[in-house]
Amino acid sequence: MKAPAPYPYQTLAVAASEREIREETPADILGITAAHNAAFGRSNEAVLVEQLRKEGVIAASFVAVEQGRVVGNVVFSQLSMFSSGDAISAVALAPVAVLPDYQLRGIGSGLIRSGLALCKLRGYDAVLVLGSFRYYGRFGFSPNLARNVHSPYSDLGDHWMALELRSGSLSGRSLEATYPAAFHEVD
Ligand SMILES: CC(C)(COP(=O)(O)OP(=O)(O)OC[C@H]1O[C@@H](n2cnc3c(N)ncnc32)[C@H](O)[C@@H]1OP(=O)(O)O)[C@@H](O)C(=O)NCCC(=O)NCCS
């Protein structure tokens, strides 16, 4: 008897327990590039990740892996942030990508929550992000907290958000954030 044809969406029917979310290893790099290219439909974000890696400023990079395939990635990179001469240890969250066929299944959230937890463990005090409040608000990012943080992106209204990993690290003072050069080199 002929074997039944495989269910066409079987690769999507993976239980969350078969998904691994962990820090990247060198073996993941091609998969990370592919995930960003597919999720954004262009190569800018994959190039950004490559440049951040070359600059040596990646603070944390997590991958989601299903059946040996990288299906998502998030990168946190070190920022320079000062308030009247005092340095604040902060990171930028960008980019984050999940392969189109794997979106809306909690993978982006899992990556971001894992990355935030590790950045906190590594002693970072705050995280900055540019994006939609509807998405990033659920992780605690707030446009209000970012109001006193100045950077080339700080005039983007509610898209410019911050999160304190150490309570009080951002509030009540004016801050100047400088992004890694890669952000200026890549559109
Ligand atoms: C944004 C992205 C990383 C989210 O990953 P994901 O695994 O699909 O997201 P999750 O399953 O964790 O979360 C799903 C929720 O996020 C919301 N969401 C997803 N993308 C969103 C977006 N661009 N803006 C606002 N909300 C978004 C969904 O509506 C859903 O909301 P609900 O929980 O209220 O139903 C993914 O959609 C992606 O790779 N998009 C293309 C690249 C991109 O835009 N990256 C972010 C740049 S700021």
The ligand as an SDF file (V2000), in Angstrom:
LIG
                    3D

 48 50  0  0  0  0  0  0  0  0999 V2000
    7.0610   41.5120   14.9430 C   0  0  0  0  0  0  0  0  0  0  0  0
    7.3350   40.0160   15.0470 C   0  0  0  0  0  0  0  0  0  0  0  0
    8.7800   39.7860   15.4840 C   0  0  0  0  0  0  0  0  0  0  0  0
    6.3990   39.4260   16.1170 C   0  0  0  0  0  0  0  0  0  0  0  0
    6.6970   38.0480   16.2970 O   0  0  0  0  0  0  0  0  0  0  0  0
    5.5410   36.9950   16.4810 P   0  0  0  0  0  0  0  0  0  0  0  0
    6.1590   35.7160   16.8730 O   0  0  0  0  0  0  0  0  0  0  0  0
    4.6860   37.0010   15.2580 O   0  0  0  0  0  0  0  0  0  0  0  0
    4.7050   37.6580   17.6690 O   0  0  0  0  0  0  0  0  0  0  0  0
    4.0150   36.9610   18.9170 P   0  0  0  0  0  0  0  0  0  0  0  0
    3.3560   35.6970   18.4770 O   0  0  0  0  0  0  0  0  0  0  0  0
    4.9600   36.8750   20.0210 O   0  0  0  0  0  0  0  0  0  0  0  0
    2.9310   38.0520   19.3020 O   0  0  0  0  0  0  0  0  0  0  0  0
    1.7730   38.1650   18.5270 C   0  0  0  0  0  0  0  0  0  0  0  0
    1.0950   39.4690   18.8740 C   0  0  0  0  0  0  0  0  0  0  0  0
    1.8810   40.5430   18.3860 O   0  0  0  0  0  0  0  0  0  0  0  0
    1.1080   41.3700   17.5380 C   0  0  0  0  0  0  0  0  0  0  0  0
    2.0010   41.8720   16.4900 N   0  0  0  0  0  0  0  0  0  0  0  0
    2.7750   41.1620   15.6630 C   0  0  0  0  0  0  0  0  0  0  0  0
    3.4410   42.0030   14.8470 N   0  0  0  0  0  0  0  0  0  0  0  0
    3.0900   43.2600   15.1890 C   0  0  0  0  0  0  0  0  0  0  0  0
    3.4360   44.5450   14.7050 C   0  0  0  0  0  0  0  0  0  0  0  0
    4.3070   44.7210   13.6930 N   0  0  0  0  0  0  0  0  0  0  0  0
    2.8580   45.6220   15.2960 N   0  0  0  0  0  0  0  0  0  0  0  0
    1.9850   45.4750   16.3170 C   0  0  0  0  0  0  0  0  0  0  0  0
    1.6320   44.2720   16.8150 N   0  0  0  0  0  0  0  0  0  0  0  0
    2.1530   43.1770   16.2470 C   0  0  0  0  0  0  0  0  0  0  0  0
    0.0410   40.4470   16.9900 C   0  0  0  0  0  0  0  0  0  0  0  0
   -1.0740   41.1720   16.5460 O   0  0  0  0  0  0  0  0  0  0  0  0
   -0.2660   39.6010   18.2140 C   0  0  0  0  0  0  0  0  0  0  0  0
   -1.0850   40.3620   19.0750 O   0  0  0  0  0  0  0  0  0  0  0  0
   -2.0630   39.6660   20.1680 P   0  0  0  0  0  0  0  0  0  0  0  0
   -1.1870   38.8840   21.1080 O   0  0  0  0  0  0  0  0  0  0  0  0
   -2.6880   40.8510   20.8400 O   0  0  0  0  0  0  0  0  0  0  0  0
   -2.9750   38.8110   19.3760 O   0  0  0  0  0  0  0  0  0  0  0  0
    7.0680   39.2790   13.7030 C   0  0  0  0  0  0  0  0  0  0  0  0
    5.7280   39.5030   13.3290 O   0  0  0  0  0  0  0  0  0  0  0  0
    7.9810   39.6850   12.5770 C   0  0  0  0  0  0  0  0  0  0  0  0
    9.0440   39.1120   12.3890 O   0  0  0  0  0  0  0  0  0  0  0  0
    7.5540   40.7000   11.7930 N   0  0  0  0  0  0  0  0  0  0  0  0
    8.3600   41.1780   10.6630 C   0  0  0  0  0  0  0  0  0  0  0  0
    9.5890   41.8900   11.1290 C   0  0  0  0  0  0  0  0  0  0  0  0
    9.2560   43.0490   12.0810 C   0  0  0  0  0  0  0  0  0  0  0  0
    8.3550   43.8420   11.8070 O   0  0  0  0  0  0  0  0  0  0  0  0
   10.0270   43.1330   13.2010 N   0  0  0  0  0  0  0  0  0  0  0  0
    9.8010   44.1410   14.2270 C   0  0  0  0  0  0  0  0  0  0  0  0
   10.3160   45.4550   13.8490 C   0  0  0  0  0  0  0  0  0  0  0  0
    9.9380   46.6720   15.0700 S   0  0  0  0  0  0  0  0  0  0  0  0
  1  2  1  0
  2  3  1  0
  2  4  1  0
  2 36  1  0
  4  5  1  0
  5  6  1  0
  6  7  2  0
  6  8  1  0
  6  9  1  0
  9 10  1  0
 10 11  2  0
 10 12  1  0
 10 13  1  0
 13 14  1  0
 14 15  1  0
 15 16  1  0
 15 30  1  0
 16 17  1  0
 17 18  1  0
 17 28  1  0
 18 19  1  0
 18 27  1  0
 19 20  2  0
 20 21  1  0
 21 22  1  0
 21 27  2  0
 22 23  1  0
 22 24  2  0
 24 25  1  0
 25 26  2  0
 26 27  1  0
 28 29  1  0
 28 30  1  0
 30 31  1  0
 31 32  1  0
 32 33  2  0
 32 34  1  0
 32 35  1  0
 36 37  1  0
 36 38  1  0
 38 39  2  0
 38 40  1  0
 40 41  1  0
 41 42  1  0
 42 43  1  0
 43 44  2  0
 43 45  1  0
 45 46  1  0
 46 47  1  0
 47 48  1  0
M  END
$$$$
